[in-house]
Amino acid sequence: MLINCVVYEEGRKLADIAIDDIDQWLQRPGCFVWVALRDATDDELRLMQREFELHELAVEDASHGHQRPKIEEYGSTLFVVMKVPQIEAGELVSGEVAIFAGANFVLSVRNRSPHGFLGVRERCEREPEQLRQGAGFVLYALMDAVVDRYFPVLDTLESELDAIEETIFERGTAHDNIQRLYELKWRVGQMRHAVVPLVEVTAKLHGGRVPAVAMNTQEYFRDVHDHLARISTAIEAMRETIGTAIQVNLSMVTIEETETTKQLAAWAAIFAVSTALAGIWGMNFEHMPELTWRWGYPMALGLIAAAAGFLYWRFKRAGWL
């Protein structure tokens, strides 16, 4: 679905144009066209391919979606794929945006993401001096907007981890915490898959052999790279913390099971002594003086109670009960 098709000249918006008129404006010096699509159909992508002379492999990737984040060069055109994660109802959902940037055009194709980039267009139009740099600045603005959306998602995941850590040493929460930690680990892994591949490839947009599209905006792409590197570092730290938290919770499960085993063993010892004493007097031999003694029965009960009480005191003092 077409969202916008706008032509710019010298950093200022000229007009909204029809797709059929794109080729006419591309031939005009000093102009560039910015087209935005959402959940584009194959027919729409084929039309864009003809208008902008896009490489068929890049168009195929944009059409199929579910691509690994990457930046590739096809002649003078730069093809960028980025994940657009967001938290919905407590779940991490990843959309995707594919961006084609050439000398005089930018085409963005957004898939499975309800949040658009109208704010990016408004921001660029408020900065005509920057927009005068052409497609390179628009590419930076789109990439920067996507990267900025990583921060609130990361903050949400860190808050969830903090909440779990606060309950780690509460008795009876270990099993539930392990499940929550594994679910959080999966979401952090999704973020890692979205960020880490971009850290290396964005470094190619500043310094060294920079693609022609990004030649005049290298310092801006350096800022994007720095943000991605910072996010990547935070993700790795979070993964290490989650791994440690899982080990601590497994240890807590073992400790709780050991304490339960101690309690069972202590009560078993108490009842074993009582059973042994009761068994001695229950053998019914003919010559057992205490069987005919008037105080034999109370004495037996008292001895059993005293032995049980002594063992209970010892186990309680040792922390087994």
N, C-alpha and C positions, 0 to 999 in steps of 0.2 A: 504494500500500500504506500502510495506517495504521500509524504508529509510536507516537504518543501522542495521547491526548485527555484533557486534565486541566483541572479547574476550580480556580481560586484565589480566595481571599477574604481581603482585608486583608493581602496579601502572603504568605499561607501556603496550601500545597496542601490542598485539601479531599478530593479523590478523583479516581480515574480514572473516567471516565464513558463511556457508550455514545454513539455519534453521534446516535442517535435522541433522546437526552435533552438535546442541546445547547440547543435553543430554550427549555427550561424554566429552565436556569441563566442564560441570557442575560437573562431577565426579572427575575432576582433582583438587587436593588441591592447594590453593593459587590463583585460577582463578575466575573471575566472568564475566558474559556475559551481555552486554548492547544492548538491541534491541529497535529500534524506529519505530513506525508505524504511518501512517497518514490516517485518514478516513478508518480505518480497516474494512474489511468485516467480516461477521459472521464466514466464513471458516477460515480466518486468526486468529481470536480470539480463535476459538476452537483448532486450531493447537498450539497456544501459551499456552492455558490452559493445553494441554497434556504435552508440553515440560517442563513447569514450575510448574505443579501441582497446578494451581490456583483454588480458590474456585469459584463454579459456580455462586453464587450470585454476586460476584465482577465482574466476566466476563459479566454477564447480565447487570450490571450497566454501564460498559464500552461500551457495545454494543449499548444500547439504548440511552445513552447520556442524556443531559438535566438534569443532577443530581445536587443536592445541594452540594456546596463545603463541603468536609468532609475528615476525616482520620479515617480509620477503620482497625482493626487487624483481620486477618484470619490465626490463627495458628502463624507461624513464618513469615508470609508475611504481609507487610503493604500496604494498598490500599489507595491512595490519589486522590481526585478529586478537581481540581481547575479551576476556570473560567479564560479565557484569553481575557479581554476586549481590544478593540482598536477603534479609531475614524476613520471612513471611510466616506468621503463626508459629514462631519458634523454630522454623526449619530454614535451612540455607538453600536458596534456589539460585541457580546460575543461568543468567541470560548470556547473550553474546552479541558483539558488535564487530562487523567487518568494515574496514575503511580502505577505500582506494584513493590515493592522492597522486595527482600528476602536476605538471607544470601550471596548468590553468583550470584545474577542476578538483573537487573533493566529492566523493560519493560515500555515504555511510549507510550501512544496511544493518538494522537492529532486529534481533531475533529473540523471542521468548523473554522480553524484558518490558514491563509496563512503564518504566521510567524513561522518558525521552530526553532529548538534548536541546530543547527549545531555550533553556537558560543559557546554554553555551552560545547559541546563535545571538541571543540578545547581548551577551557579554562582549562578543566579538564586534558587534555593530556599535557598541558604545566606545570602542577603542579603534577608531579608524586608522590611527597612526600605526598600530600593530597589524591591523587587518590588511594594510597596504602591502605587507610582506607576502600576501597571497596564500596559496594552498598550504604552505609549510606551517604558518601560524594557526590555521584552522585545524590541521592535523594535530598540532600540539594541544590546542584547546580541547579537542575531543578526547585525546589520550589523558590529559590532565583531569578532565571531568570524571573519567572512568576510575582513575587511580584514587581520586578524592573519595569515591564511593566505597573504597576498600577500608578506609579508616573507621567509619561507624560500625561496619560489620566486625572488624577486628576488636573494637571496643566492646561490642556485645559478647563476643566469644571470651574475651578476658574477664568480663564481669561474671560470666557463667562459671569460669574456672575458679575465680575468687570465691564464689558462693559454695562451690564444692569443697574447696580447701578448708573453709570454715567448719565443715561438718566431718572432716576426716577422722578426728579423734573422738567423735561421739559414738557411744556404744550402740551397736545394732544397725549402723548406717553403711557399713563397709560394702556389702553386696550391692546395694542400690548405687553407691558412689562409683563402683567399678563400671556398672552399666552406663551411668551418665558420662563417665570419663571416656569410655570407648566411643560413645556417640559424639562427644565433643572432639575427640581425636579425628574422627571421620570428617567432621566439618572443617577442622583446621587443615586437614589434608586437602580438602577441596580448595581452600584458599591458597594453599601452597602451590597446587597445580596451576592456579590462575596467575600467581605472582612470579614465582621463581623463573619460569621460562622467559619472562619479559625483562628480567634484570640484565641478562647477558645481551639480548638483542637490542635493547634501547641504548646500550653503550655505543652501538654502531652509528647512532644518530648524532653523536657529538665527538669530535676528535677523530683523526685518521681519515680514511676515505669515506666521507659523508655523502649519502645520496643527494642528488641535485635538489630534490624537493625540500630537504631539511637544511640546506646549506646556509641560509640566512637566519635560521632560528636554532642554531646549535645550543646556545646558552639556555634556551627554554627546555629543550629535550634533556639537557644535563639536570635540570631541576626535577623532571619526571623520573629520571634514572635514580636520583638521590632519594626521592620518595619511595620508589619501589624497593631500593636497597634497605631502607629503614623498615619498611613493612616486612620484607623477607627476614630481616634479623629478628623482629618481634615474633614472627611466626615460628622460627626455629627455636627461640627461647620458650615459647609456649608449648611446643611439642616436647621439649626436654622436661618442662615442668609437669606436663601431663604424664609422661613416662615415669617420672619420680613419684607422682601422686598415685599412679596405679600400683607401683611396687609397695608404697606405704600402705595402701588399702589391702593388698594381698597379705602383707605382714599383719595388719590388724585382724584380718579374718583368721589367720593362723593363731594369733594370740588369744582371740575370743574362743576358738575351738580348744586350745590348750587349757584355758581357764575352765571351760565346761568339763573337759576330761578330768581335771584335778578335782572338781566338785563331785563328779560321779565316783572317782576313785576313793575320795574321802568318805562319802556315805557308804560305799561298798565295804570299806574297811571297818566302819562302825558296826554295820549289820553283820559282817563276817564274825567279829569277836562275839557279839551277842548270840549269834547262831551257834558258834562253837561251844560257848558255856551252856546254852540251853541243850545242845546235843549231848554234852557230858552227863548232865543229870537226867537225860531222857533215855539212857541206855538200859535202865531197869535191871541192873544186877541185883542179886539177892542180898549181898553184903555191902550195902551203901549206907553208912551210919546216918548221913544227913536226911535220908528218906524217912527215917522214923523219928528224927529230931523235931521237936515242936516248932522251933524257929528256923528250920531248914529252908522252907519255901520263901519266907521273907528275906532270909539271908541270900538266897540265890538271886531273887529279883533285885536286891540291893546291889549285889556284886555286878550283875549285868548292867544296871543303870549307872553305877560308878565307872565301869570300864568304858561304856558308851560316852558318858560325860567327859571323862579324861581325854578320850580320843577327839571328841568334838572341840575341846579347848585347845588341844595341840594343833589340830588342823586349822582352826580359826586363827591362832597365833601365827601360823606359817603362811596365812593368806590363801589357803585352799578353799575355805568356806566364807 
